[in-house]
Amino acid sequence: MLPLCIGILGYGEVGSSLARYLLHNKAVLAERTNCIIDIKKIYSRTTKKIIDSGVPASLIADSWQAVVNDSSISCIVELMGGTDTALECISTSLRLGKNVVTANKAVLAEHGASIWNIARKHSACIGFEASCGGGVPIIRAITDGLIANKITSIIAVLNGSCNFILSEMDQKNIPFDTALDTATQLGMVEADPALDIEGKDAAHKIAIMCSLAYNSRIDFSTLQQKGISEVENIDMQLGKKLGYRIKLIAAGIDLGNELCIWVHPAFLPHTHPLASIDGPYNAISVHGSMVGNTLYSGRGAGGRATASAIVADLISIANGSTKQNFNSTVQWADLNTYSRQGDMKQFTCAVYLRLFVEDELGVLAKIAAILADNNISIARVLQEDSPHSSSTDGNAHYGNSGYATLIVITHLTQWGNIERSKQGIEALTQVQSPIAMYPIIEQIQD
């Protein structure tokens, strides 16, 4: 049997799920994997929570330093969240030659190169499957299963909280604030939900995946991100009529001369495999040069799903496969340089525009002229009566009486062209600002 003595830092939903599983399934796990995982110490800022869960008092530590410095522990599981203390815990553990397993996407996205460099210098390694997709084994897919492929794109739904909120808006025809309240009551978002709904959580995850997929350091500070707080129900419903659904998309695309990495709400055709992903689920579509389109889906958050990925990392550390992969491959950020990194301006797609315009002759011609000046051609135009201020469908912006709702679908164009056009269109006196813009993402054809 291969023994692995671990210390757990953090006892929230994930930490407690991991401890319960390991304490009650040690024999079953050993039978399946030939590994015995022993919890030696657990630290939480709130000791009472550990005691109330029935963990033996002998396992409870009074500081994270007491866990990291315990000579009987060879692997630290960091589940504390945040960045500053977590980074200190991880770095200290690695410098002591201890291996680390973490679900902390923020630390890895913002400090990955330095962390891997410390690990390499001290003959340690890091397991981080749980950081990007919860229970979805996307890191193993990128670093192992797809190793024969040149990856050309990653298009993903990476935040379960946002996906739940958008699903509620879509299916129940309710506004964003109501759906957010529901998610909060169900414990699916934090007390301060900004990390989820403004796109930063998804941005951390796509940065990690792109670093591995494209053998590159990613400058997280320049990664363009827009969340779902401005998504309006009217666009949900108009999109459905046109055959689309809105999802918060995280994308990393190899344009040949640069990487195009961004997070933004987008329209997906109903036929796109990511369009049917509802509720708190994640899904990642990866296109490889040999295999074509591949799809990985499952629960992207939650105690049990995330603990599943952590246990898999612990087994891989125990049997040596994590360290072997770390030492024998070159995907890691500390071994690579920064690639030229672009944003949505270089992304080519069709675009959905929704405008409230004065219902009079000549308005569409002015809009079409502005689009044409920016090398954009129109594929489709629809007009509907505009809701006004007495409407109760929860939209933040309504057309006034005498306005019409104009929907424009463009042919393929660069997003930068659309951004320039938006400024000109919103300057028209016949257009009520702001206008809504969403990229339309089609499935790559093999």
DOVOMI-318185 format. One record per atom (N, C-alpha, C): residue in three letters; x, y, z. Coordinates in steps of 0.1 Angstrom, whole numbers, plus 5000, padded with zeros to 4 digits. Last residue first. Layout:
N
ALAXYZ/...
! end
This chain:
446
ASP484252054624/ASP485451964622/ASP485751944607/GLN483352384632/GLN483052264623/GLN484352184621/ILE482552524663/ILE483552494652/ILE483252374645/GLN479452664669/GLN480352544671/GLN481352534660/GLU479253024672/GLU478852894666/GLU479852784669/ILE478153284691/ILE479253184690/ILE478653054684/ILE477753614689/ILE477053484686/ILE478053384683/PRO478053874713/PRO478653794703/PRO477753664701/TYR475654134719/TYR476153994723/TYR476853934711/MET474554434732/MET475454364722/MET475854234727/ALA472154684735/ALA472654554740/ALA473454494728/ILE472555044742/ILE472054924733/ILE472754804738/PRO471355254769/PRO472355184761/PRO471755084752/SER469855504746/SER471055424752/SER470655364765/GLN467755524719/GLN467855524733/GLN468955444739/VAL468155704690/VAL468455574696/VAL468455604711/GLN467955944677/GLN466855864676/GLN466955724683/THR470456074680/THR469356114688/THR468156024688/LEU473355874681/LEU472155914673/LEU471055954683/ALA475255764698/ALA475255914696/ALA474055964688/GLU474955494695/GLU474355554707/GLU474455704707/ILE476355464671/ILE474955444671/ILE474355504683/GLY479055524678/GLY478355604668/GLY476855594669/GLN479555314697/GLN479655454701/GLN478955554691/LYS479155084681/LYS478255114692/LYS478355264697/SER481355084664/SER479955114659/SER479055154670/ARG483354994681/ARG483455134675/ARG482055174670/GLU482354744687/GLU482554834697/GLU482654984692/ILE482454624661/ILE481154644668/ILE481354744679/ASN485154604657/ASN484354684648/ASN483054724654/GLY485954424677/GLY486354564678/GLY485554654668/TRP484954184667/TRP484254254678/TRP484654404680/GLN484854154632/GLN485554154644/GLN484854234655/THR482153954618/THR482954074619/THR483854064631/LEU479653794599/LEU480853784607/LEU481653914606/HIS476553994599/HIS477453894593/HIS478753884602/THR474254074626/THR475354104616/THR475853974610/ILE471054144634/ILE472054034634/ILE473054064623/VAL469154364653/VAL470054354641/VAL471054234643/ILE466054474663/ILE467054364665/ILE467854354652/LEU464454734679/LEU465054694666/LEU466154584670/THR461454834691/THR462554754694/THR463154694681/ALA460455184690/ALA460355044686/ALA461554964690/TYR458655444707/TYR459955384703/TYR459655234698/GLY456355544716/GLY456755594703/GLY458155534699/SER457355544750/SER456255534740/SER456655604727/ASN460755424753/ASN459655514757/ASN458555494747/GLY462055104761/GLY461855204751/GLY460655294756/TYR463855044791/TYR462755024783/TYR462655134772/HIS465954864813/HIS465854974803/HIS464754944794/ALA465854654830/ALA466354774835/ALA466154894826/ASN462954434831/ASN464054494824/ASN464554624830/GLY460754314843/GLY461954324850/GLY463154384843/ASP458254324832/ASP459054204829/ASP460454214835/THR456354514833/THR456654454846/THR457554324843/SER455854844818/SER456054694817/SER456554644831/SER455755114818/SER454755044826/SER454854894826/SER457755204801/SER457955204815/SER456855144824/HIS457454954774/HIS457755094780/HIS457655084795/PRO458654744747/PRO458054764761/PRO458354904766/SER458054804713/SER458954824724/SER458154824737/ASP457254574687/ASP456854684696/ASP457654684708/GLU460154494666/GLU458954454675/GLU458554584682/GLN461854394637/GLN461354504646/GLN460154454653/LEU464954264625/LEU463654244630/LEU463254364638/VAL467354184600/VAL466754284609/VAL465354244612/ARG470454034591/ARG468954014594/ARG468554134603/ALA472954094584/ALA472453974579/ALA470953964580/ILE474954374574/ILE473754324582/ILE473254194575/SER478454424578/SER477254404570/SER476154344578/ILE480954644587/ILE480054544592/ILE478854544582/ASN482954844585/ASN483154714578/ASN482254604583/ASN482155074595/ASN483054994603/ASN483254854598/ASP480355174578/ASP481655254579/ASP482655174587/ALA478255004583/ALA479054984570/ALA480355064571/LEU477355104607/LEU477854974606/LEU478754954594/ILE476455354598/ILE477455344608/ILE478155214608/ALA474455264580/ALA475555344575/ALA476755344585/ALA472555144597/ALA473255064587/ALA474555134581/ILE471755374611/ILE472355264618/ILE473255184608/LYS470455514590/LYS471555574597/LYS472355464604/ALA468455324582/ALA469455364573/ALA470755424579/LEU466855324605/LEU467655204601/LEU468755234592/VAL465755584603/VAL466655544615/VAL467555424611/GLY464055634582/GLY465455674581/GLY466355634592/LEU460955704598/LEU461655674586/LEU463155714588/GLU460455594632/GLU460255684621/GLU461155644610/ASP460355534662/ASP459655464652/ASP459355564640/GLU463455544678/GLU462255624674/GLU461655554662/VAL464555244693/VAL464755354684/VAL463455424681/PHE466455034712/PHE465255104712/PHE465355234704/LEU468254744700/LEU468154894702/LEU466754934703/ARG470554484700/ARG469154524703/ARG469054674707/LEU472454274680/LEU472354414686/LEU470854434688/TYR474654004678/TYR473254044680/TYR473254184686/VAL477053914654/VAL476653984666/VAL475154014666/ALA479453664644/ALA478253744641/ALA477853804654/CYS483053704648/CYS481753644651/CYS480653724645/THR486353714659/THR485453724647/THR484253644650/PHE488353904681/PHE487453784679/PHE486453814668/GLN489754124687/GLN490254044676/GLN489353924673/LYS488454224709/LYS488554314697/LYS488954234685/MET488754064731/MET487654034722/MET487754124709/ASP492354054731/ASP491054044738/ASP489954024728/GLY495653894731/GLY494653994727/GLY493453974735/GLN499053854738/GLN497653824743/GLN496753934739/ARG501853674730/ARG501053794726/ARG499553764729/SER502853484759/SER502453494745/SER501853634742/TYR505453474782/TYR504153534778/TYR503953534763/THR507153154783/THR507153304783/THR505753344780/ASN507652864805/ASN507252934793/ASN507253084795/LEU508052744829/LEU508952704818/LEU508652774805/ASP506052834845/ASP507352874849/ASP508352834838/ALA503752714834/ALA503952854832/ALA505452894835/TRP503952394818/TRP503852474830/TRP504352614828/GLN504352214798/GLN503152294797/GLN503152404808/VAL506252014795/VAL506752154795/VAL505552254794/THR507051714814/THR506351794804/THR506651934805/SER508351594835/SER508651544822/SER507951624811/ASN507451684860/ASN508951694857/ASN509251654842/PHE504751644860/PHE505251784862/PHE506751794858/ASN504551374857/ASN504051464846/ASN504651604848/GLN505751294881/GLN506351254869/GLN505851344857/LYS503951404900/LYS505351454899/LYS505951414886/THR501651254893/THR501651404892/THR503051454891/SER502350984898/SER502051024884/SER502051184883/GLY502750884924/GLY503850944917/GLY503551004903/ASN500750804940/ASN501450704932/ASN502550754923/ALA500151034954/ALA500650924962/ALA501350814952/ILE499251204934/ILE500451234941/ILE501051114948/SER496951064927/SER498051084917/SER499351124923/ILE495551084950/ILE495950954946/ILE497050964936/LEU495051364950/LEU495851294961/LEU496351164957/ASP493451394928/ASP494851454928/ASP495651394939/ALA491151264936/ALA491951214925/ALA493351264924/VAL490451424957/VAL490851284960/VAL491651234949/ILE489751654942/ILE490851664952/ILE491351524955/ALA487451564928/ALA488651604921/ALA489951604930/SER485751524950/SER486051414941/SER487351444933/ALA485451784961/ALA486251684968/ALA486651564960/THR483751884941/THR485151934942/THR486051844950/ALA481451734946/ALA482051734933/ALA483551774934/ARG480951794974/ARG481251654969/ARG481951654956/GLY480552084974/GLY481552014982/GLY481951874977/GLY480552294945/GLY479852214955/GLY480852124962/ALA480952304909/ALA481152354922/ALA480452254932/GLY480352194885/GLY481552274885/GLY481852324899/ARG479251884874/ARG479051984884/ARG480352064886/GLY479851864838/GLY479551814851/GLY479351924861/SER481751794808/SER480651854815/SER480351784829/TYR483451844779/TYR483551794792/TYR482551864801/LEU483951754745/LEU483051824755/LEU483251754768/THR485651834714/THR485451744726/THR484651824736/ASN486251844680/ASN485451894691/ASN485351794702/GLY489351704670/GLY488151784667/GLY487551834680/VAL491651554672/VAL490351494677/VAL489151574674/MET493651714661/MET493451574656/MET492051524660/SER493451974671/SER493851954657/SER493551814652/GLY490652024693/GLY491951984690/GLY492251954676/HIS488652224713/HIS488852184699/HIS490352154697/VAL486552184740/VAL487852204736/VAL488052144722/SER484152304760/SER484352254747/SER485752284742/ILE482952244792/ILE484052304785/ILE484152234771/ALA480552334816/ALA480852254805/ALA481952324797/ASN478852304848/ASN479952364840/ASN480052274827/TYR475752364865/TYR476652284858/TYR477652364850/PRO473552464879/PRO474852484884/PRO475952404877/GLY471452524850/GLY471652504864/GLY473052524868/ASP472452364818/ASP471552454827/ASP471952434841/ILE473352344786/ILE473952324800/ILE473152424809/SER472652384760/SER471752304768/SER472252284782/ALA474752524748/ALA473452594750/ALA472552514760/LEU476952364743/LEU476952444756/LEU475552504759/PRO476452264717/PRO476452174729/PRO476452244742/HIS474052444697/HIS475452434703/HIS475452354715/THR471452464690/THR472152344686/THR473552334691/HIS470652714697/HIS470152604705/HIS470852474702/PRO473552934695/PRO472452864689/PRO471952744697/LEU474353164721/LEU474653044715/LEU473452984708/PHE475453484729/PHE474353404723/PHE474953284717/ALA477253564759/ALA477153544745/ALA475853474741/PRO479153754783/PRO477853694779/PRO477753684764/HIS482653684786/HIS481553784782/HIS480253704780/VAL486053684788/VAL484853634794/VAL483753734791/TRP488953594768/TRP487953684773/TRP486853604780/ILE491753584746/ILE491153534758/ILE490253634765/CYS493553494720/CYS492353584723/CYS491653524734/LEU496953504713/LEU495853434720/LEU494753534723/GLU498453544680/GLU498153584694/GLU497053494700/ASN498753424656/ASN499853524660/ASN499553574674/GLY496753224660/GLY497953204652/GLY499053294656/LEU494653244677/LEU494553314664/LEU495753304655/ASP493253034699/ASP494553064693/ASP494353114679/ILE491153144725/ILE491253104711/ILE492653134706/GLY489153094751/GLY490553114749/GLY490853054735/ALA486353224770/ALA486953174757/ALA488453194757/ALA483453184787/ALA484853204789/ALA485553144777/ILE480153314787/ILE481253234781/ILE482653274784/LEU477153284800/LEU478353354803/LEU479553264798/LYS474553264775/LYS475453194785/LYS476653284788/ILE471453274760/ILE472553344766/ILE473253264776/ARG470353104730/ARG470353114745/ARG471553194749/TYR468353134700/TYR469553144708/TYR469353134723/GLY466253164682/GLY466953034683/GLY468253034691/LEU464753384683/LEU465653374672/LEU466453244672/LYS463353354706/LYS462553364694/LYS463453344682/LYS465553374724/LYS464753244723/LYS463953244710/GLY466153644722/GLY467053544717/GLY466353414715/LEU463953764734/LEU464153784720/LEU465053684714/GLN464453664760/GLN463253624753/GLN463353644738/MET466953784766/MET466753644768/MET465553594759/ASP466354044762/ASP467253984753/ASP467153834754/ILE464654094784/ILE464154114770/ILE465054044760/ASN466154064807/ASN465253954803/ASN464753974789/GLU469654154804/GLU468254184805/GLU467354074800/VAL472754174820/VAL471854094811/VAL470454114814/GLU474354294837/GLU473654384828/GLU472754304818/SER475654094851/SER474754184859/SER473954274850/ILE477453914841/ILE476053894837/ILE475054004843/GLY480654044832/GLY479753944838/GLY478353954833/LYS483654054814/LYS482354114816/LYS481354014821/GLN487054094809/GLN485954024815/GLN484754104817/GLN490254044794/GLN488954114794/GLN487854034800/LEU493254044810/LEU492253954805/LEU490854024806/THR495354174821/THR494854224809/THR493754144803/SER496054034844/SER495654174846/SER495054234833/PHE497053784836/PHE495653794841/PHE495153934841/ASP498853684812/ASP498853804820/ASP497353824824/ILE500053364811/ILE498953444808/ILE498953564818/ARG502653174795/ARG502253254807/ARG501053344802/SER501952864777/SER502153014778/SER501953064792/ASN500852644763/ASN502252644767/ASN502652794769/TYR498152624758/TYR498952694748/TYR500352714753/ALA497052484779/ALA496752444766/ALA497652504755/LEU497952624802/LEU498352484800/LEU498152444785/SER496852874799/SER498252864802/SER498752724798/CYS494152814796/CYS494852864785/CYS496352854787/MET493552734823/MET493452634812/MET494252684799/ILE493952974837/ILE494752854840/ILE494752754828/ALA492053144824/ALA493453174824/ALA494353054827/ILE489653024831/ILE490053014817/ILE491553054815/LYS489653084859/LYS489652944853/LYS490152934839/HIS489553364860/HIS490653284867/HIS490753144860/ALA487153404847/ALA488353454841/ALA489553384847/ALA485253304864/ALA485453234852/ALA486753274845/ASP485653494885/ASP485853354887/ASP486053274875/LYS484953734872/LYS486253714876/LYS486553564879/GLY482253804864/GLY483153724855/GLY484553694860/GLU480353904881/GLU481154004872/GLU482153934864/ILE479353694895/ILE478553754885/ILE479253854876/ASP481553614913/ASP480853524903/ASP480253604892/LEU482353844926/LEU483353754921/LEU482753664910/ALA479953944937/ALA480554014925/ALA481653924919/PRO478353864958/PRO478453774947/PRO479253824935/ASP478853844990/ASP479253934980/ASP479453864967/ALA477953594999/ALA477253715004/ALA477553834995/GLU478053374970/GLU478553434983/GLU477753554987/VAL475553144958/VAL476553254956/VAL476953304970/MET473952944966/MET474752924954/MET475753034951/GLY472052934986/GLY473452924990/GLY474352904978/LEU469452994980/LEU469852854979/LEU471352834983/GLN469553274982/GLN468753194992/GLN469153044992/THR471053324958/THR471553364972/THR470853284983/ALA469253244938/ALA470553184940/ALA471153204953/THR467153434943/THR466953294944/THR468253214946/ASP468553674937/ASP467953654951/ASP467753504953/LEU469053634910/LEU470153644919/LEU469653614934/ALA466453644900/ALA467153524899/ALA468353514908/THR465853914906/THR465053804912/THR465753674912/ASP467754044890/ASP467854064905/ASP467053954912/PHE467053974863/PHE468353924869/PHE468253934885/PRO463553874860/PRO464753964859/PRO465953914866/ILE462053574844/ILE462253664856/ILE463453754854/ASN461353344830/ASN461053484825/ASN461053584836/LYS462053094836/LYS460953154844/LYS460553294840/GLN464153034819/GLN463052944820/GLN461853004827/ASP465953264820/ASP465453204808/ASP464153124809/MET466453294847/MET465953404839/MET465253354827/GLU467553044853/GLU466353094860/GLU465653204852/SER469853054837/SER468852944835/SER467452984841/LEU471253264850/LEU470753274836/LEU469753174832/ILE471753134875/ILE470953264874/ILE470453284860/PHE473252914867/PHE471952894874/PHE471153024873/ASN475453044857/ASN474652954848/ASN473352934854/CYS476553174879/CYS476053254868/CYS475053164859/SER477252944894/SER476253044899/SER475653124888/GLY479052804878/GLY477752744880/GLY476752844886/ASN481152914853/ASN480652954866/ASN479252904869/LEU481852824828/LEU482752794839/LEU482252844853/VAL481452724797/VAL480652774807/VAL481252734820/ALA483852784770/ALA483352714782/ALA482352794790/ILE486052694746/ILE484852774748/ILE484152704759/ILE489252694733/ILE488452654745/ILE487352744746/SER491052604703/SER490052684711/SER489552614723/THR493152444695/THR492852574688/THR491852664695/ILE495852244705/ILE494552294708/ILE494352434702/LYS497251994689/LYS497352134690/LYS496052194693/ASN497351674705/ASN496651774697/ASN497251914699/ALA498351494722/ALA498751474708/ALA498151584700/ILE497151544747/ILE498451584745/ILE498951574731/LEU494651504758/LEU494651574745/LEU496151614741/GLY495151374782/GLY494251314772/GLY494351374758/ASP497051564795/ASP497251424792/ASP496451374781/THR496251824799/THR497651794801/THR498051654797/ILE493451824793/ILE494351914786/ILE495851874787/ALA492451634811/ALA492151624796/ALA493251704788/ARG493251724835/ARG493851594830/ARG493651584815/ILE491651954836/ILE493051964837/ILE493751844831/ILE488951854836/ILE489451924825/ILE490951934825/PRO487051674850/PRO488451654849/PRO489151714837/VAL484751824872/VAL484951804857/VAL486551784855/GLY484251914897/GLY484351764895/GLY484651734880/GLY485652214891/GLY485052134902/GLY485251984899/GLY487252314871/GLY485952264867/GLY485252184878/CYS489552444884/CYS488952494871/CYS487552444868/SER490552324907/SER490552464906/SER489752524894/ALA490752054909/ALA489552114914/ALA489452264911/GLU493351994899/GLU492251964891/GLU490952034895/PHE495852034910/PHE494952154910/PHE493752124901/GLY498851954927/GLY497551904921/GLY496552004922/ILE502252004924/ILE500952064928/ILE499851994920/CYS505451904940/CYS504451914928/CYS503151964934/ALA508951944946/ALA507651914950/ALA506751924938/SER511652024945/SER511251884942/SER509951844947/HIS512152284947/HIS512152214960/HIS511652064958/LYS511952394922/LYS513152414930/LYS513252324942/ARG509252344916/ARG510352274909/ARG511652284916/ALA507852504934/ALA507752364935/ALA508852294928/ILE508652754924/ILE509052714938/ILE508952564939/ASN507452744899/ASN508852754900/ASN509352714914/TRP504752734905/TRP505352624899/TRP506952624900/ILE504552994916/ILE504252884924/ILE504952754918/SER505253164895/SER506053164906/SER505853044915/ALA503053104877/ALA504453084873/ALA505353074885/GLY500653174892/GLY500953034888/GLY502453014885/HIS499353394902/HIS500753364907/HIS501253224902/GLU496853404891/GLU497553534893/GLU499053514897/ALA495853144889/ALA495753234877/ALA496653354879/LEU496353054915/LEU497052994904/LEU497053084891/VAL494753214931/VAL496153204933/VAL496853154921/ALA492153154920/ALA492653294920/ALA494253294922/LYS491652884924/LYS491952924910/LYS492553074910/ASN492252654945/ASN492352794945/ASN492652854932/ALA492352394954/ALA491252434945/ALA491152584942/THR495352194956/THR494552314959/THR493452334949/VAL497852014971/VAL496652004963/VAL495852124967/VAL501451984972/VAL500252064975/VAL499152024966/ASN504251834989/ASN503351854978/ASN502151924982/LYS506951985006/LYS505751915007/LYS504951944994/GLY509352125008/GLY509352005000/GLY508051925001/LEU509152375019/LEU509452265028/LEU509552125021/ARG508252514998/ARG509652535002/ARG510052425012/LEU505552424998/LEU506452384987/LEU507852404991/SER504652565021/SER504552415020/SER505552365010/THR504952835014/THR505752775025/THR505752625025/SER503152854992/SER504552874990/SER505452815001/ILE500652795005/ILE501152714994/ILE502652724992/CYS500553005024/CYS500452865028/CYS501052775018/GLU500653235008/GLU501753205018/GLU501753065022/LEU498353204993/LEU499653204986/LEU500753174996/ALA496453225014/ALA496553105006/ALA497953094999/THR496853485022/THR497153385031/THR497353255024/ASP496053604996/ASP497253645003/ASP497753525012/THR493553504985/THR494853494978/THR496053504987/GLY490653294991/GLY491353414991/GLY492753394984/GLY490652955005/GLY490153064997/GLY490953184998/MET491552725017/MET491152835025/MET490452945018/LEU492552475010/LEU491152505007/LEU490652625014/GLU495152275003/GLU494852415006/GLU493452445001/VAL496652015017/VAL495452045009/VAL494952185012/ILE499951895016/ILE499051995022/ILE497852015012/CYS501851615024/CYS501051685014/CYS500051775021/SER503151505045/SER503951515032/SER503151595022/ILE503551515080/ILE502651545068/ILE503451575056/SER505251495100/SER504651375096/SER503751385083/SER506051755107/SER506951665099/SER506351535094/ASP504252035104/ASP504151905110/ASP505051805101/ASN504052285092/ASN505352245098/ASN505352105104/VAL501352295084/VAL502452295074/VAL503752245079/VAL500052295109/VAL499852195099/VAL500952185089/ALA500952525121/ALA501052395128/ALA500852285119/GLN500152725103/GLN501552695104/GLN501852555111/TRP497452745107/TRP497952675095/TRP499352645096/SER496552655141/SER497052745131/SER497452675118/ASP495652455157/ASP495252585160/ASP495752695151/ALA494052145144/ALA495252235146/ALA494752375149/ILE492651835151/ILE492351985150/ILE493652065154/LEU492851575157/LEU493251615143/LEU493151765142/SER491951525182/SER493451505180/SER493851555166/ALA489251535181/ALA489951655186/ALA491451645183/PRO487751395152/PRO488451375165/PRO489251495168/VAL484751555140/VAL486151515137/VAL486951495151/GLY482151635142/GLY482551505148/GLY483951465145/SER481351885136/SER481151785126/SER481651645130/ASP482052045157/ASP480652005156/ASP480351895145/ILE484752075152/ILE484352005164/ILE482951955162/ILE484652245130/ILE485352105129/ILE484852025140/LYS483352465140/LYS482752395129/LYS483352255127/LYS485152565159/LYS483852505163/LYS483252425152/THR487152685145/THR487452555151/THR486152485154/THR487552875119/THR486452855129/THR486552705134/ARG489652855104/ARG489552975112/ARG488452965122/SER491052525106/SER490052615101/SER490052735110/TYR492952235098/TYR492952375104/TYR491752445097/ILE493851915107/ILE492951995100/ILE492952135106/LYS496151645103/LYS495751765109/LYS494751835100/LYS496151385090/LYS496951405103/LYS496451535110/ILE494451155072/ILE494451295076/ILE495151305090/ASP495850925050/ASP495650955064/ASP495551105066/ILE495250705025/ILE495350855027/ILE494950875042/ILE496750455008/ILE496150485021/ILE496350635024/CYS496250294977/CYS496750404985/CYS495950424998/ASN495150114959/ASN496350074966/ASN497050194973/THR492650184949/THR493750254944/THR495150204950/ARG490650024960/ARG490550064946/ARG491850114941/GLU491349984986/GLU491149874978/GLU491149904963/ALA491450254995/ALA492650174995/ALA492550054986/LEU488750314994/LEU489650384986/LEU491050304984/VAL487750145014/VAL487250135001/VAL488250194991/ALA489150245037/ALA489350105032/ALA488950095018/LYS488250515039/LYS489650485037/LYS489850345032/ASN485850645042/ASN486050555030/ASN487450515028/HIS485650825063/HIS484750715062/HIS484950615051/LEU487651015059/LEU487550945072/LEU486650825072/LEU487251105033/LEU488451025036/LEU488350955050/TYR484651225035/TYR484951115026/TYR486151035030/ARG485051425055/ARG484051315057/ARG484351195048/ALA487051585042/ALA487351515054/ALA486351395057/LEU485551675019/LEU486751595017/LEU487051515030/SER483551825032/SER483251705023/SER484351615021/SER485152015044/SER484351925053/SER483951805045/GLY486252155022/GLY487052085032/GLY486351985040/VAL483852245009/VAL484752155002/VAL485652075012/GLU482652415028/GLU481852305022/GLU482752205016/GLY485452465050/GLY484252505044/GLY483452385038/TYR487952445062/TYR486952355065/TYR485552405061/GLY491452465058/GLY490152515054/GLY489052405056/LEU493852245051/LEU493752385055/LEU492452445049/ILE494851935061/ILE493852005054/ILE493752145059/GLY497551715055/GLY496951815063/GLY495951905055/ILE498251365050/ILE497951495046/ILE497451585057/CYS500251105040/CYS499751175052/CYS499551315048/LEU499950815022/LEU500050955020/LEU499451025032/PRO501350495012/PRO500750585023/PRO500950735019/LEU500450234992/LEU501150364992/LEU500550455002/MET500849885000/MET500050005000/MET500950135000/
! end
